[in-house]
Structures are given as structure tokens and as C-alpha cells.
Amino acid sequence: MQSLLAFVSSRPRTSGLYGCFFIGCLFVYRSLQAKQTGTYDFVLTLSAGLQALAFALLVCDTRSQVAEGLSEKTLWAFFIAHVTRLSTTFWGEGYVPEDNTGDVYLYQMLEVTGVVLLAYKILTLSTLRSMVDVGQGLERWNVLIGMVVAAVVLGWLTKTTGHNDYFADLSWMTSVWLEAFALVPQVQLLASSGGQLDESAVHFACVTLASSLAFGAFWWKSAVERYQEFMRDGYHGFLFGIVTAAAIRVFLCGVYVYLFVKSSKSLGLPGAGKKGEYELCAQEIEDEL
């Protein structure tokens, strides 16, 4: 109990975000009314909520303003994936939870929240890093471009007819694959770089993993329960694609958390965290401004 109180007092914003999320989950659970065909669709909403929480923690909880060890390309991949998916779920009835949360567009609003948080983080991060010349030369735009191209191709090969619209179905499946690949630049950065690391981003890493597990559990259960239906309707590609994308997403999240913890230990990051060289530069620039 004392450790919990110490955490709350030392990290009020983080505690507040977790508290609000928990209260929101309780409210949704108590008022949830699911259709017979969407008994477990709340797990999909939970996954979207956890991912939005992860982005909120990344924005509000990161101690270092230049977020050492955080990949900009990963944030861009998440941003593109979310925007692509929103372009289909706001007007189509496919791939959205079939319960009363749909009446208030909760699933879509959670993803809009994620997009806004990502846009803010990308803007501030790129501005500060360019001002202090952090650079992070290990990252290349061709990695992100390659991920987008691969996601489009795989989306075309594994799309289904949930929206009954070619472009919408392609866009949704592309977003699933791109989100599955999103952490590739982050894992590559942590595996290749031994530089500064913002240890407070551990919350982003762990909550992102929880979101991926929820997403994977939902589609794995759907694949098991509706296997015969998918096979009968000729959705072999979709069944393979959604399960594989979910598995890749969970795997990369697990590797990210492992590398993050490993890097934190090797750098000997303290709980309070000292400001790194780039963070001190960023603070000086802000003071001048």
C-alpha cells in the first residue's frame, strides 16, 4: 500500500491516467449491452482503449522531452495505421464492436484520441530533436516506406468483405498489417543503439503489449469459433492474415518490452531519472525561447 501511495505522489499524471481509464472501464462494463453476434466485442474496444492510454502515457509521462530511445518512425507507423482504419470505421458498419458502445462511437473516438495524441507527440518530438540535432541516424525513412508497401500488399492479399467496399476493406486490412509492423523501427533502434533511453516510457511499452494481447485474444477466439464459417465462405486468406498479423504484433511488443527492460538495466537508469545530454540541451533552448 505504501509503495502504491509513493507511486501516486511521485507520478500524479500517470496515476491520474490509470485511474481515469479504470473508472471508464467500470462504467462501460456496467452499462454494456452486447448483441448475440458480438458477445466478446468489448475486448476489441478494450484493445483500442489500452492503445489510446499508451499514447496518452507517452505524451504526459515521458520525462525527457526528446524521448531518447523512442523511434519517430514507429510513431508515424501507428499514426498512418490509425488514420487509415478510421477512414473506414467511421462510415462503415464492418469491423466495429456490435454492442451499445457503437451508439456513441466509443471505439472510433478512442482511435481519434490516439491519432490526436500521436500527431502532438510527433510534432513536438521532431521539432525538439531538430533543434538539438539528435538525428537518430539509425532510423531511415525507407524502413517506414517498406512497411507501408508490405502492409498494402498483404492487405490486398488477405482482405475480406466486412464493409462490402473494395477500398474500405483494403484500407482496414492494410491498417491491421501496418500496426502489426509498427514496432519494427523501435525494436531495431533499441537492438542497435546503446545510447540514451527514457526509462519512463516503460508504461507505453507495457500498455501497448496489453493492447496487443487483447487484440490477439479477440481475433484468435473469433478464428477458432468461426473457423468453419470462414472456410465455407472462402475467407482462407483473411483467417490466415488476421491471426498472423495479431501474432506478429504481440511478438514485436514482447520483444520491445524485453529490449526496453534490458537496455534500462544496462544503462543503470534510476527511478527518478537524470536528464540526458539531449534533454539538457532541449531545456536550454526552451529557456531561451
C-alpha positions as CSV (number, residue, x, y, z in Angstrom):
1,M,0.0,0.0,0.0
2,Q,2.9,2.4,0.9
3,S,4.5,1.7,-2.5
4,L,1.2,2.5,-4.3
5,L,0.9,5.8,-2.4
6,A,4.5,6.6,-3.1
7,F,3.9,6.0,-6.8
8,V,0.8,8.1,-6.8
9,S,2.6,11.0,-5.1
10,S,5.6,10.8,-7.3
11,R,3.7,10.3,-10.6
12,P,0.4,12.1,-10.3
13,R,-0.3,12.4,-14.0
14,T,0.5,8.8,-14.6
15,S,-1.7,7.7,-11.7
16,G,-4.5,10.0,-12.9
17,L,-4.5,8.5,-16.4
18,Y,-4.6,5.0,-15.0
19,G,-7.4,6.0,-12.6
20,C,-9.5,7.6,-15.3
21,F,-9.0,4.6,-17.6
22,F,-10.1,2.2,-14.8
23,I,-13.2,4.2,-14.0
24,G,-14.1,4.4,-17.6
25,C,-13.7,0.6,-18.0
26,L,-16.0,0.0,-15.0
27,F,-18.6,2.4,-16.4
28,V,-18.6,0.7,-19.8
29,Y,-18.7,-2.8,-18.3
30,R,-21.7,-2.0,-16.1
31,S,-23.7,-0.4,-19.0
32,L,-22.6,-2.9,-21.7
33,Q,-25.3,-4.4,-23.8
34,A,-23.8,-6.7,-26.5
35,K,-25.6,-8.4,-29.4
36,Q,-25.6,-12.1,-29.7
37,T,-23.1,-11.9,-32.6
38,G,-20.8,-9.6,-30.6
39,T,-20.6,-11.1,-27.1
40,Y,-16.9,-10.5,-26.9
41,D,-16.6,-7.4,-29.0
42,F,-15.9,-5.4,-25.8
43,V,-12.3,-6.9,-26.0
44,L,-11.8,-5.0,-29.2
45,T,-12.9,-1.8,-27.6
46,L,-10.6,-2.6,-24.6
47,S,-7.7,-3.0,-27.0
48,A,-8.4,0.4,-28.6
49,G,-8.7,1.9,-25.2
50,L,-5.4,0.5,-23.9
51,Q,-3.6,1.7,-27.0
52,A,-5.0,5.2,-26.6
53,L,-3.9,5.0,-22.9
54,A,-0.4,4.0,-24.0
55,F,-0.2,7.1,-26.3
56,A,-1.5,9.3,-23.5
57,L,1.1,8.0,-21.1
58,L,3.8,8.6,-23.8
59,V,2.7,12.2,-24.2
60,C,2.1,13.0,-20.5
61,D,4.5,10.8,-18.6
62,T,7.7,10.9,-20.7
63,R,10.3,12.7,-18.5
64,S,12.7,13.5,-21.3
65,Q,11.2,15.9,-23.9
66,V,13.3,14.5,-26.7
67,A,12.4,10.9,-25.6
68,E,15.7,9.2,-26.0
69,G,15.4,5.7,-27.4
70,L,11.9,6.4,-28.9
71,S,11.5,5.8,-32.6
72,E,9.8,8.5,-34.6
73,K,9.2,6.0,-37.4
74,T,7.2,3.8,-35.1
75,L,5.0,6.7,-34.1
76,W,4.5,7.5,-37.8
77,A,3.5,3.9,-38.5
78,F,1.0,3.9,-35.7
79,F,-0.4,7.3,-36.9
80,I,-0.8,6.1,-40.5
81,A,-2.4,2.8,-39.4
82,H,-4.9,4.6,-37.2
83,V,-5.9,7.2,-39.8
84,T,-6.3,4.5,-42.4
85,R,-8.5,2.5,-40.2
86,L,-10.6,5.5,-39.1
87,S,-11.2,6.3,-42.8
88,T,-13.3,3.1,-42.9
89,T,-14.8,2.6,-39.4
90,F,-16.4,6.0,-39.1
91,W,-18.8,5.4,-42.0
92,G,-18.9,1.6,-42.4
93,E,-20.5,-1.0,-40.2
94,G,-17.8,-3.6,-40.6
95,Y,-15.0,-4.3,-38.1
96,V,-16.6,-2.3,-35.3
97,P,-17.9,-3.7,-31.9
98,E,-21.5,-4.8,-32.1
99,D,-22.7,-3.5,-28.8
100,N,-24.3,-0.3,-27.3
101,T,-20.9,1.4,-27.3
102,G,-21.4,1.8,-31.0
103,D,-24.3,4.2,-30.4
104,V,-21.8,6.8,-29.1
105,Y,-19.0,5.7,-31.5
106,L,-16.7,4.8,-28.5
107,Y,-14.4,2.6,-30.5
108,Q,-13.9,5.3,-33.1
109,M,-13.5,8.1,-30.6
110,L,-10.7,6.1,-28.8
111,E,-8.9,5.8,-32.1
112,V,-9.4,9.5,-32.8
113,T,-7.9,10.2,-29.4
114,G,-4.9,8.1,-30.3
115,V,-4.5,10.0,-33.6
116,V,-4.5,13.4,-31.9
117,L,-2.0,12.2,-29.2
118,L,0.3,10.8,-31.9
119,A,0.1,13.9,-34.0
120,Y,1.0,16.0,-31.0
121,K,3.9,13.7,-30.0
122,I,5.3,13.5,-33.5
123,L,5.2,17.3,-33.9
124,T,6.8,18.1,-30.6
125,L,9.4,15.3,-30.9
126,S,10.5,16.2,-34.4
127,T,10.7,19.9,-33.5
128,L,12.8,19.4,-30.4
129,R,15.1,16.8,-32.0
130,S,15.8,19.0,-35.0
131,M,16.6,21.9,-32.7
132,V,19.1,19.9,-30.6
133,D,20.3,17.9,-33.6
134,V,19.6,14.5,-32.1
135,G,19.0,13.0,-35.5
136,Q,19.0,9.3,-34.5
137,G,20.8,8.2,-37.7
138,L,19.9,4.6,-37.3
139,E,16.4,5.4,-38.4
140,R,15.6,5.6,-42.1
141,W,12.5,6.6,-44.0
142,N,12.9,3.6,-46.3
143,V,12.1,1.3,-43.4
144,L,8.7,3.0,-42.9
145,I,8.1,3.1,-46.6
146,G,8.9,-0.6,-46.9
147,M,6.5,-1.3,-44.0
148,V,3.7,0.6,-45.7
149,V,4.2,-1.1,-49.0
150,A,4.3,-4.5,-47.4
151,A,1.1,-3.7,-45.4
152,V,-0.7,-2.6,-48.6
153,V,0.3,-5.8,-50.5
154,L,-0.5,-8.1,-47.6
155,G,-3.8,-6.2,-47.0
156,W,-4.7,-6.8,-50.7
157,L,-3.9,-10.5,-50.4
158,T,-5.8,-11.1,-47.1
159,K,-8.7,-8.6,-47.2
160,T,-12.3,-9.7,-46.7
161,T,-15.7,-8.1,-47.4
162,G,-16.6,-6.7,-44.0
163,H,-17.5,-3.3,-45.5
164,N,-18.6,-4.7,-48.9
165,D,-16.5,-1.9,-50.4
166,Y,-13.2,-2.7,-52.1
167,F,-11.2,0.3,-51.0
168,A,-12.6,0.2,-47.4
169,D,-11.8,-3.5,-46.9
170,L,-8.3,-3.0,-48.4
171,S,-7.7,0.1,-46.1
172,W,-8.8,-1.7,-43.0
173,M,-6.7,-4.8,-43.6
174,T,-3.7,-2.6,-44.5
175,S,-4.1,-0.8,-41.2
176,V,-4.0,-4.1,-39.4
177,W,-0.8,-5.2,-41.0
178,L,0.9,-1.8,-40.6
179,E,0.0,-1.7,-36.9
180,A,1.5,-5.2,-36.6
181,F,4.7,-4.0,-38.2
182,A,4.7,-0.6,-36.3
183,L,7.3,-1.6,-33.7
184,V,9.9,-2.8,-36.1
185,P,11.8,0.5,-36.2
186,Q,11.5,0.7,-32.4
187,V,12.9,-2.8,-31.9
188,Q,15.6,-2.1,-34.5
189,L,16.6,1.1,-32.7
190,L,16.8,-0.5,-29.2
191,A,18.7,-3.5,-30.6
192,S,21.2,-1.4,-32.4
193,S,21.7,1.6,-30.2
194,G,23.3,1.8,-26.8
195,G,22.7,5.5,-26.3
196,Q,20.3,7.4,-24.1
197,L,17.0,5.9,-23.0
198,D,14.0,7.5,-21.4
199,E,13.0,4.9,-18.8
200,S,9.6,6.5,-18.1
201,A,8.4,5.2,-21.4
202,V,8.1,1.7,-19.8
203,H,4.4,2.4,-19.3
204,F,4.0,3.0,-23.0
205,A,5.8,-0.3,-23.7
206,C,3.8,-2.4,-21.2
207,V,0.3,-0.9,-22.0
208,T,1.0,-1.3,-25.8
209,L,1.8,-5.0,-25.1
210,A,-1.5,-5.3,-23.1
211,S,-3.4,-3.8,-26.0
212,S,-1.8,-6.2,-28.5
213,L,-2.6,-9.2,-26.3
214,A,-6.3,-8.1,-26.1
215,F,-6.4,-7.6,-29.9
216,G,-4.7,-11.0,-30.5
217,A,-7.0,-12.8,-28.0
218,F,-10.1,-11.4,-29.7
219,W,-9.2,-12.4,-33.2
220,W,-7.8,-15.8,-32.1
221,K,-11.1,-16.6,-30.3
222,S,-13.0,-15.4,-33.4
223,A,-10.9,-17.5,-35.7
224,V,-11.4,-20.6,-33.5
225,E,-15.2,-20.1,-33.1
226,R,-15.9,-19.1,-36.7
227,Y,-13.3,-21.3,-38.5
228,Q,-15.9,-23.4,-40.4
229,E,-17.7,-20.2,-41.4
230,F,-14.6,-18.6,-42.7
231,M,-13.6,-21.7,-44.7
232,R,-17.1,-22.1,-46.1
233,D,-17.2,-18.5,-47.3
234,G,-13.7,-18.7,-48.8
235,Y,-12.0,-16.4,-46.4
236,H,-8.9,-18.5,-46.0
237,G,-6.6,-15.5,-46.7
238,F,-8.4,-13.3,-44.1
239,L,-8.2,-16.0,-41.5
240,F,-4.5,-16.5,-42.1
241,G,-3.9,-12.8,-42.3
242,I,-5.7,-11.6,-39.2
243,V,-4.2,-14.4,-37.0
244,T,-0.7,-13.9,-38.4
245,A,-0.8,-10.1,-38.0
246,A,-2.0,-10.4,-34.4
247,A,0.8,-12.8,-33.7
248,I,3.4,-10.5,-35.2
249,R,2.0,-7.6,-33.3
250,V,2.2,-9.5,-29.9
251,F,5.6,-10.8,-30.7
252,L,7.1,-7.4,-31.6
253,C,5.5,-5.9,-28.5
254,G,7.0,-8.6,-26.3
255,V,10.5,-8.1,-27.9
256,Y,10.1,-4.3,-27.4
257,V,9.3,-4.7,-23.7
258,Y,12.2,-7.2,-23.3
259,L,14.7,-4.9,-25.0
260,F,13.5,-1.9,-23.1
261,V,14.0,-3.6,-19.7
262,K,17.3,-5.0,-20.8
263,S,18.5,-1.5,-22.0
264,S,17.3,0.1,-18.9
265,K,19.2,-2.2,-16.7
266,S,22.4,-2.0,-18.8
267,L,22.3,1.8,-18.6
268,G,21.6,1.8,-14.9
269,L,18.7,4.2,-15.2
270,P,17.5,5.4,-11.8
271,G,13.8,5.6,-10.9
272,A,13.8,9.3,-10.8
273,G,16.0,9.5,-14.0
274,K,18.6,12.1,-14.6
275,K,18.3,14.4,-17.6
276,G,20.3,13.2,-20.5
277,E,22.6,15.3,-22.6
278,Y,19.9,16.0,-25.2
279,E,17.3,16.8,-22.6
280,L,19.6,19.4,-21.0
281,C,20.0,21.0,-24.5
282,A,16.3,21.0,-25.1
283,Q,15.7,22.6,-21.7
284,E,18.2,25.3,-22.5
285,I,16.5,26.0,-25.8
286,E,13.1,26.3,-24.1
287,D,14.6,28.7,-21.5
288,E,16.0,30.8,-24.3
289,L,12.6,30.9,-26.0
